[in-house]
Every structure is written in C-alpha cells, then in structure tokens.
Amino acid sequence: MPTVTVVPNRDYGAMNINGQNIPVSRSRNRTRTAVVGDRSYELRPTSLRRAELRRNGVLIANASGTLRSYAPGRGIPGMDAQVKWTQAIDPTDVAVGQAMVLAFGAGAPGFVLRTIFFWVDNFS
C-alpha cells in the first residue's frame, strides 16, 4: 500500500503519495480530481452529505458524511465519513480514495448551511 499524506481542507486540500505531489483540481461543481499514474480519481458530491468516488469514470465507492463535518471550526472535513466500496479494488484505490474523502469530505455544503453553522459555532 502506498504512503499517502494529506492536507485536509475542503477548499485548498493537497495530497502526496510516496513522496510525490499529486495534482488535485476542483471543478465548479466541487468535484475533485486527482491523477495518480495512469489513473484518474474523482470525488463527486451527489448531495449535502454524500459523494461518489470514481476511478477512470467507473464508480468504485460511495462516501457519506455527517452534518457535523461541515461546521466551519472543523479541521478535518472527512473525519466522520464512511466509505462503502462497490467493486474489486486494489491497495492504491483504497489509499487514494480514503485520502480524498478525509481531505475534502463527502458531499458539498452550500452557502446557507455554512452560514448557519458559522453562527451556531461562534455565537452560541
């Protein structure tokens, strides 16, 4: 299994596998894409607390998080997330998939939810 280091942050997270920086891009719909060798991994939000992990366009896992993961004071977005694997995978898939979910979280919080949690965390 490869050694994976992540910098968890929903907006500016980063990944490093076996000492090599992995370029991670974010599209307009909050889909994260990481290219590892000849494989392309996508973490695609499907709702507020759910996301799909795809390898080269094929679904390999479903991730689900909790509402607590979206609080602004939360340092690691995917700490509470669960990953359910859907097909035969190898150790690289597990390492990259778990790292992406941990670093970027499962799901895509909207502006309204982030604003509500900001007020709850800071003024209650």
C-alpha positions in Angstrom: 0.0 0.0 0.0 1.4 3.4 -0.9 2.2 6.0 1.7 -0.3 8.9 1.5 0.0 12.3 3.2 -2.9 14.7 3.0 -3.5 18.3 4.0 -7.2 18.3 4.9 -9.1 21.4 3.8 -12.4 21.5 1.8 -11.1 24.3 -0.4 -7.3 24.0 -0.5 -6.5 20.4 0.4 -3.5 18.6 -1.0 -2.2 15.1 -1.4 1.2 13.4 -1.5 1.7 9.8 -2.5 5.1 8.1 -1.9 6.8 11.5 -1.7 5.3 12.7 -5.0 2.8 15.6 -5.0 -0.5 14.7 -6.7 -2.2 17.5 -8.6 -5.7 17.8 -7.3 -8.1 20.1 -9.2 -11.6 21.3 -8.3 -14.3 22.0 -10.8 -17.1 24.4 -10.5 -19.5 21.7 -9.1 -17.0 20.8 -6.3 -15.8 17.6 -8.0 -12.2 16.9 -7.0 -9.9 15.1 -9.5 -6.6 13.5 -8.6 -4.3 11.9 -11.2 -2.1 9.1 -9.9 0.0 7.5 -12.7 -2.4 6.4 -15.4 -5.4 6.6 -13.1 -7.8 9.5 -12.7 -9.8 9.6 -9.4 -12.9 11.8 -9.0 -14.6 12.6 -5.7 -18.0 13.8 -7.0 -20.6 15.2 -4.5 -24.1 13.9 -5.0 -25.8 15.7 -2.1 -25.0 17.6 1.0 -23.6 14.6 2.8 -22.9 12.0 0.1 -20.3 11.6 -2.7 -19.2 9.1 -5.3 -15.6 8.1 -5.8 -14.8 7.2 -9.4 -11.6 5.7 -11.0 -11.3 6.4 -14.7 -15.1 7.2 -14.8 -16.1 3.9 -13.1 -17.8 4.1 -9.7 -15.7 2.3 -7.1 -17.1 3.7 -3.8 -19.8 5.7 -2.1 -19.0 8.0 0.8 -21.3 9.5 3.3 -20.6 12.1 6.0 -22.4 13.8 8.8 -23.7 17.3 9.2 -21.1 18.0 11.9 -18.4 17.6 9.2 -19.5 21.0 7.7 -19.0 23.2 10.7 -16.5 26.0 10.0 -14.5 25.2 13.1 -14.0 21.6 11.9 -10.3 21.0 11.0 -10.7 17.7 9.1 -13.7 17.6 6.7 -14.0 13.9 6.3 -13.2 12.7 9.8 -16.7 11.2 10.3 -17.2 9.9 6.7 -17.8 6.3 5.9 -16.8 4.7 2.6 -18.5 1.7 1.1 -16.6 0.1 -1.8 -18.6 -1.2 -4.7 -16.3 -3.4 -6.7 -12.9 -5.1 -6.8 -10.2 -2.6 -5.8 -6.5 -2.6 -5.1 -4.5 -1.0 -2.3 -3.8 2.1 -4.4 -7.6 2.7 -4.8 -8.1 2.4 -1.1 -5.2 4.7 -0.2 -6.2 7.4 -2.7 -9.9 7.1 -2.1 -9.7 7.3 1.7 -7.2 10.2 1.5 -9.6 12.1 -0.8 -12.6 11.6 1.4 -10.6 12.5 4.5 -9.0 15.6 3.0 -12.1 17.0 1.1 -15.1 15.4 2.9 -18.1 13.7 1.5 -20.7 16.0 0.0 -20.9 19.6 -0.9 -22.1 22.2 1.7 -23.9 25.1 0.3 -23.6 28.8 1.3 -26.7 28.7 3.5 -25.5 25.7 5.6 -22.1 27.2 6.1 -23.6 30.5 7.2 -25.9 28.7 9.7 -23.1 26.6 11.2 -20.8 29.7 11.4 -23.4 31.5 13.5 -24.1 28.4 15.7 -20.4 27.8 16.3 -19.4 31.3 17.0 -22.4 32.9 18.8 -24.0 30.1 20.8 
